[in-house]
Amino acid sequence: MRIGILSRDARLYSTSRLVETARKRGHNVKVVDVLTCYMNITANKPTIYYKPKDKKEKLEFDAVIPRIGASVTAYGTAVLRQFEVGGVYSVNESVAISRSRDKLRAHQLLARKGVGMPMTGYAHAANATEDLIEFVGGAPLIVKVLKSTHGSGVVLAETNKAAESVINAFRGLDADFLVQEFIKEACGADIRCFIIGDKVFAAMQRQAKEGEFRSNLHLGGTATIVKLRPDERALAVRAARVMGLDVAGVDIIRSAHGPLVLEVNSSPGLKGIETATGKDVADAIIEYVEKDALKGPNKMKGRG
């Protein structure tokens, strides 16, 4: 099978693991930086060209695995859509990636489907500050920039006064953000569930370092293997289904009123989960692509 991996850098751990594994399984693999792609958008013969340096190359794949960074979502999904128009299978479709990257839209879709999440508020008018704080039960609370990644742009406000200051400061910067309930009983821990198809293939618990509420590994958090309860497993799979993603990292948190979804990631990293669990996630992804691609391209899994 001719497999294209859409990634900005072939040296990244997740990308290199997928390349290594696909080649071991006998596939012809090429890593493509989406920013070096350009398209001929026609009704009869849609094509994509790749020109990293001076040599132009027409890209022809049987399947693509998108590893599109958040900073290039718009152009990356445009390139992916062009592959889809041309009948190329993608393990995650462009509409699902766009949906999951829009944090507000993702929260609204999850809420519509009854997926449990921390209480969340969103507004634009400055005079709504007090109501936003009240929506989530008051401080302590989280203020999260909509375009944040890897824990950046996420602030813990420990008092209502601090929350007002943070909210008004973000408004002054004209930043779109959410105000969210802080789950104190989680004690700085969350769970990353790695979804492949319709099941949780691997899961790890991430624990924030002392004095930090964000559990992201690159911020000093630690990861250990964790055993999921049936309700947690079902919640993670359902969240990925609502987004329309076949490969996803679903972050959940244990609260006093059951598991809650924090985020659904369309390009989850492999290093942390493989290291913590010892499972060969890359091999499971390639195996899934081999089987799922046989069902045909553009299955239109997403909704909303």
N, C-alpha and C positions, 0 to 999 in steps of 0.2 A: 504494500500500500504506500502511496506517496502522501506523506504527512507534512503539513506546514505548521510550524509553531510560531505564532505571532508574538514576538518578544523584542524589547528594545536592546537586549544584551544577551548573547549566547552564553556568557560566563556566569550569569546568575545561577544560583544553586538549583532552583526549581526548573529552569529551562534546561540546564545541562543534564539533570537527572532524567528528564523526559526524553531528551535526545539519546542519551546513553541507553535507556531502556528500550526505546522504539527500535534502535538499531540492533540491539540484542535479539529482539523478536523478529528481525528480518525485514524491517521497513526502510524505505528511502526517506530520510528526514532532512528538512531544511528550516533553519531559523530565519525569520523575516522580520525586519524592523518596519513596522507599519508606516513610519514617517518617510521611508524611502520608497513607498509604493505610490503609484498613480494609476488612474482608471480611465478606461474608455467605456462610457456609459451609453450603450446602444441596445435596441430592442432585440436584435437578432444574435449578436455575438458580444456579450459583455466580457471584458477582459481586464486583467490587472497586470501591471508591469512593475518590475522591481529594478531599481537603479541605485545601488549603494555607493557606487563610484562612477566610473565612466561607461560601464557595460550595461546595456539594457537587457532585461530578461523577462519573458512572459511567464507568469506563474500559473502552473497547472497542478492541482492537488486533488487527491481523493477525499481528504479530510483535513481539517485545520483544528488546532488546539489554541484558542486565544488566551494569551497571557498579557492582556492589555493594561498598562499602567493607568492609574487614575488621572494623571496629568495629560494623557493623550486619549481620553475616553471618546471624545467626539470624533476625531479623525480615525481612531482605531476601529470604532464600531462602523464607521462609514466603509472602511476597507473590508471589514467582515461581512457587511451587508452585500457588498459586491460579489464576494465569494458565494454567498447564499443565493443571490440572483442567478449566478452561473451554475447552480445545482450542486455546489460543494457542501458536504456534510461538515457541521461544526458542533463540537461537543457541548458548547454553550452558545446559544444564538444571540445575535446582536441586540435584539429587543430585550432579552432577559438581562444582559449585562447593563444596558442603559437604565433599565428599571431598578436594578439593585444599587447602581451608583448614585441614583437620586435618592438621598436619604429620606426626604420628606415623602416622596411618592412611595418608596418602599414601606415606610411606616403606615401610610394610608392604606395600601393594599393588604398588608398584614392585618391591620385592624379590621378591614372589611371582611376578611376571611376568619375573623375571630381568633387569630393567633395572639397568645399572651405576650405583652410587652410591658416595660415600665411605663407608668403614666407619663404622657408627653404633651407638651404644649407648643404652639407655633403662632406667631403673629408678626405684623409689620409695624403697626402703630405704636408709638412710644407710650401712649396712655394705657396700654394693655399690660404693662409690666406687673402690676400687683395681681391681676387676674392670672397671668401665666404662673406666677409663684404659687397662687392658691390652687390652680389646676393640679399641680404635682404634689400637693400636700405640704408645701412650705419647705424651708431649708432644713437640713442640707439638701442640695439639689445639684444637678449637672447642667451646665450650659455647653452645648456642642455645636460647633460650626458645621454647616451641612456638607462642606467640601473637605472636611478633615480626614486625614489618613494616618494610620499608625499611632493613634493617640494624640496627635497634634491638634490644637484648636479645641481641646476638651478641658473644661475648667470645673472644679468643684467649689461651689459657694457654700460655706458652712453656716451662714446666717442670712436672714432675709435682707438685711441691709447690704451685705456683700453681694447677694444675688442681684439686687437692684442696680448696684454699681456695675457689675459685669454685664448685665443685660443692656443697660444704657450705653456702656462703652462699646459693645458690639454694634449697637444700633448706630452710634456715631461713626463707626467704620463702614456702615452700610453693608454689614455682613449678614447673610442668611444663617439662622441658627435655630436649634431646638432647645427647649427647656425640658429636662427629664428628671423623673423621680430618682433619688439616690437610694440604692439598695444596701443599707448599712450592714445588714446581717450577712451579706456575702463576704465581708471582711477582705475586700480587695481581690477576690478570686472570681474567675469566670471559666467557662468550658468552651473550647473550640471543638466542634463536631465536624469532621471531614466527611462530606456527603459524596458518594459516587453512585449514580443511578438512584435507586429508591431505598438506599440503606446507609447507615452510618458505618463507614469502613474503619475509621479510627477516631479516637477522642483523647484529648489531653486537658488537664486542668492547669490554668495559668494563674500564678500567684504574684501579686504586686510586691515589690521590695518594700521594706519598712519605710514608712513615711510617704508612700506613693499610693494613690488609689487606682491608677491605670495599670493593668496587668500585662501590657504589651511586652514581649520578650526583648525587643531592642531598647526598651526603657529600663531594663534590669530585672524584669519579671522572670520567674522560673517556671518550668513546665514539667509535669509528671503525668503518667498514665492514670486514667480515671475510669471507673466503672459507671456507666450510665444507668439510670433507672428507666423502665419502659416508657414512662410519660415524657422523659427528657429526649429519649431517642425518637419518639413519635413526633414531638414538637419540632425538633431540628429538621427531620425529613419533610414535614409539612411546610415549614418556612421556605425551604429550598424549592418545593413544588409551587408554592404561591409565586415565587420569583420566576419560575420557569427554568431553573438551573439544574443541570445534571451533574455538574461538578461544582461544589460550593463549600465554603467554610462558614458554618453557622455558629455564631457566638451566643451562648445562653448563660444565664446567671440563675443561681439558686436563691429564691426569695422565700419569705415566710408564707406566701400564698402560691407556692409552686414555681416551676421553671418559667423563665421569661426570655424572649429573644431580644438580644441587643443589636445584632447586625447580621446581614447575610452578605458574604464576600464572594464575588464571582471569580477572583483570581487568588485563591488562598495559597500561601507559601507552603512548600513541602518540607523545608529543613527542620522547623520546630517539631512538627507532628511526626516526622520519620525518626528524629532523634529521641523524642520522648517515648514513643510507643514501640519502636523497633520494627514497625510495619513498612513494607515496600509499597508506599502509596503511588509512586510513579508507575510501577508495573501494573497496579490495579487500574489506573487511569487509561493506560495504553490498551489493556485487555478490554476495558469497557468500550473504548473507541472502536476496536476491531469488531465487536459484536453489534454495537448500536448503529454503526455506519451501514451495516447490511440492511437496516430497516428503511433506508432512503434518507435523502437530505431534507433539511428545512421541515422538520416535523411540527413546527409551530406549537411548541410545548407551552409557551407563555400565555398569560392572561393579563388583561388590564393595560 
